[in-house]
Amino acid sequence: MRSVCEDKGVVRLIEEIKKSNGIAVMTGAGISVPSGIPDFRSANGLYSTKYGDFPSEVMLSHEFFVRFPEEFYAFYKEKMIYENAKPNRAHELVAYLEREGKLLGVITQNIDGLHTAAGNKKVMELHGSVHQNFCVRCKKRFDLGYILRSNGVPKCDACGGIVKPDVVLYGESLNSHTLSQAIATLRRADLLIVIGTSLVVYPAAGLVDEFEGTSALINMGSTSFDGRADITIRRDCDEVCGFILEELEK
């Protein structure tokens, strides 16, 4: 395989970024793997393992949360929260694009908060964030620290209700406002960069249909978007984005 600096797709993407002032970025679990957070569907991903008596996908459902909150939180705290994870070079590239005034927004399926940690402010978290939590009874808000300090099922300190992570579980709908923001961003953009997602989870995967313009895909595995993307780069996103960032900063 040619080195990243010789990859024609990488070279072209750098030129497209330089020309554009209307970039939209879509990210999935793959962008956070270099930060030590496992993805979901790879051979070593979360869904390839079983936790207790239930498959991981079942434990991440709204029904499971309601019926078995103790088991849900035991799984959630161990497998879904990576408190010490730091942004990697891919996150840093996206933050750089915003600082340079080129980024319209980043649309992410991730709940880890690493785009915000990297410095992005225009973040649309389609599936919510582990850093946001609320009481199901009185709606009081709580940060991640409150969840981590709680033993067992976190309870609201105001009314005693169960505190739920503000993340979209299976069986729940995406936030309509966030979804509308994402669609509006894609329709305004002239360049779309998709990083680290297999584009199999809907409705998030269907958002690419809202975009018309030059598109680039950075992902290790094949996706349904491969044949439609103008630029397809099958390399490690940390390596690719790190190189692109270095070239743009020259």
C-alpha positions in Angstrom: 0.0 0.0 0.0 1.2 3.5 -0.9 2.1 5.8 2.0 -0.6 8.3 3.0 1.2 11.2 1.4 1.1 9.3 -2.0 -2.6 8.4 -1.7 -4.4 10.2 -4.5 -7.6 10.3 -2.5 -5.8 12.1 0.4 -4.1 14.5 -1.9 -7.4 15.4 -3.6 -9.3 15.8 -0.3 -6.7 18.3 0.9 -7.3 20.3 -2.2 -11.1 20.2 -1.8 -10.7 21.3 1.9 -8.6 24.3 0.8 -11.2 25.3 -1.7 -14.3 24.9 0.5 -15.8 27.3 3.1 -18.9 25.1 3.6 -17.8 21.8 5.0 -20.0 19.3 6.8 -18.5 16.4 8.7 -20.2 13.2 9.6 -18.6 10.8 12.1 -19.2 7.4 13.6 -17.6 5.1 16.1 -14.5 4.5 14.0 -13.2 8.0 14.6 -13.0 7.3 18.3 -11.3 3.9 18.1 -7.8 5.5 18.1 -8.8 7.2 21.4 -9.4 3.8 23.0 -13.1 3.5 22.6 -14.3 0.3 20.9 -16.6 0.5 17.9 -19.8 -1.6 17.7 -19.7 -3.8 14.6 -16.1 -4.8 13.9 -14.7 -8.2 14.9 -13.6 -6.8 18.3 -16.5 -4.4 18.6 -19.1 -4.1 21.4 -21.7 -6.2 19.6 -19.3 -9.1 19.2 -19.3 -9.7 22.9 -22.0 -10.8 25.3 -22.4 -9.2 28.7 -24.1 -11.4 31.3 -27.2 -13.1 29.9 -28.1 -10.6 27.3 -26.6 -9.4 23.9 -25.2 -5.9 24.0 -27.8 -4.5 21.6 -30.6 -5.8 23.9 -29.0 -4.0 26.9 -28.9 -0.8 25.0 -32.7 -0.7 24.4 -35.3 1.5 26.1 -37.2 -1.5 27.1 -34.2 -3.0 28.9 -33.5 0.2 30.7 -37.1 0.4 32.0 -37.3 -3.3 33.0 -33.8 -3.9 34.3 -32.2 -0.5 35.4 -29.6 -2.1 37.6 -28.3 -4.4 34.9 -28.5 -1.6 32.4 -26.3 0.7 34.5 -23.8 -2.1 35.3 -23.3 -2.6 31.6 -23.5 1.1 30.7 -20.8 2.2 33.2 -18.4 -0.6 32.2 -18.9 -0.6 28.5 -20.2 2.8 27.3 -18.3 5.4 29.4 -14.6 6.1 28.8 -14.0 9.0 31.1 -10.2 9.2 30.4 -10.5 9.1 26.5 -8.9 12.0 24.8 -9.5 13.4 21.3 -7.2 12.0 18.6 -5.9 13.7 15.4 -9.1 13.1 13.5 -11.1 15.0 16.2 -8.3 17.7 16.1 -8.7 18.1 12.3 -12.4 18.6 12.6 -11.8 21.2 15.4 -9.2 22.9 13.1 -11.7 23.2 10.3 -14.1 25.0 12.6 -11.4 27.4 13.9 -10.6 28.2 10.3 -14.2 29.1 9.5 -14.5 26.3 7.0 -16.9 24.0 9.0 -20.6 24.4 9.0 -21.0 21.7 11.6 -20.1 18.1 12.6 -22.8 15.6 12.7 -21.9 12.6 14.9 -23.4 9.3 15.9 -21.0 9.1 18.9 -22.0 9.8 22.5 -18.5 10.2 23.8 -18.3 14.0 23.7 -14.8 14.0 22.1 -15.7 16.5 19.4 -16.6 19.0 22.1 -13.5 18.1 24.1 -11.4 18.8 21.0 -12.9 22.3 20.8 -15.8 22.0 18.4 -18.9 24.1 19.2 -21.0 23.3 16.1 -21.7 19.7 17.1 -24.9 17.8 16.4 -25.0 14.7 18.5 -27.6 12.5 16.9 -27.6 9.9 19.6 -27.0 12.2 22.6 -24.1 12.3 25.0 -22.9 10.4 28.1 -22.2 13.9 29.5 -25.9 14.8 29.6 -28.3 13.0 31.9 -31.8 13.8 33.3 -34.3 12.6 35.9 -37.1 10.7 34.2 -39.6 12.2 36.8 -38.8 15.9 37.3 -36.3 16.4 34.3 -33.5 17.8 36.5 -30.2 17.6 34.6 -27.0 15.9 35.8 -23.5 15.7 34.5 -21.4 12.5 33.9 -19.7 12.9 37.3 -23.0 12.4 39.1 -23.5 9.1 37.2 -20.1 7.9 38.0 -20.3 8.8 41.7 -23.7 7.0 42.1 -23.8 3.4 43.3 -26.1 1.2 41.3 -28.9 3.1 39.6 -28.4 6.9 39.9 -31.3 8.6 41.6 -32.3 12.2 41.4 -31.2 14.2 44.5 -34.4 16.4 44.2 -37.2 13.9 43.7 -35.7 10.4 43.9 -36.6 9.5 40.3 -34.3 7.4 38.2 -31.7 9.4 36.2 -31.4 8.3 32.6 -28.5 9.1 30.2 -29.6 11.5 27.6 -28.6 9.1 24.8 -30.9 7.5 22.2 -31.5 3.9 23.1 -32.9 1.3 20.7 -36.6 1.9 20.5 -36.3 5.6 21.0 -36.5 8.4 18.3 -33.8 10.8 17.5 -34.2 14.4 18.7 -36.2 16.1 16.0 -34.4 19.5 16.4 -31.0 17.9 16.2 -32.1 15.9 13.1 -33.4 19.1 11.5 -30.2 20.9 12.2 -28.2 18.1 10.6 -30.3 18.1 7.4 -30.1 21.9 7.1 -26.3 21.7 7.5 -25.9 19.1 4.8 -28.1 21.0 2.4 -25.9 24.1 2.8 -22.5 22.3 2.5 -20.4 22.0 -0.6 -18.1 19.4 0.8 -19.0 16.4 3.0 -16.4 14.4 4.8 -17.6 11.1 6.4 -15.2 9.7 8.9 -15.3 6.3 10.7 -18.8 5.1 10.1 -20.2 2.1 8.3 -23.4 4.0 7.5 -25.7 1.1 8.4 -27.7 2.7 11.3 -30.8 4.6 10.2 -32.0 7.3 10.2 -28.4 8.6 10.6 -27.1 6.7 7.6 -29.9 8.2 5.4 -28.7 11.7 6.1 -26.1 11.5 3.3 -29.0 11.6 0.8 -29.6 15.2 1.9 -26.2 16.3 0.5 -25.3 17.4 -3.0 -21.7 18.2 -3.7 -18.3 16.7 -3.4 -18.1 13.9 -0.8 -15.2 12.1 0.8 -15.2 8.9 2.9 -12.5 7.9 5.3 -13.2 4.4 6.7 -11.2 1.2 7.1 -14.0 -1.1 5.9 -16.4 -0.9 3.0 -19.7 0.9 3.3 -22.9 1.4 1.3 -21.5 4.9 0.4 -18.4 3.7 -1.3 -19.8 3.8 -4.8 -21.3 7.2 -4.3 -18.5 9.0 -2.7 -16.2 11.1 -4.9 -13.2 10.3 -2.8 -12.9 7.0 -0.9 -9.9 6.5 1.5 -9.7 3.1 3.2 -7.1 3.9 5.8 -6.8 4.5 9.5 -8.6 7.8 10.2 -6.1 9.0 12.8 -3.2 8.5 10.3 -5.1 10.2 7.4 -6.5 13.1 9.4 -3.2 13.7 11.2 -1.4 14.0 7.8 -4.1 16.3 6.4 -3.9 18.5 9.5 -0.2 18.8 9.2 -0.5 19.8 5.5 -3.2 22.4 6.2 -1.2 24.0 9.0 1.9 24.5 6.8 
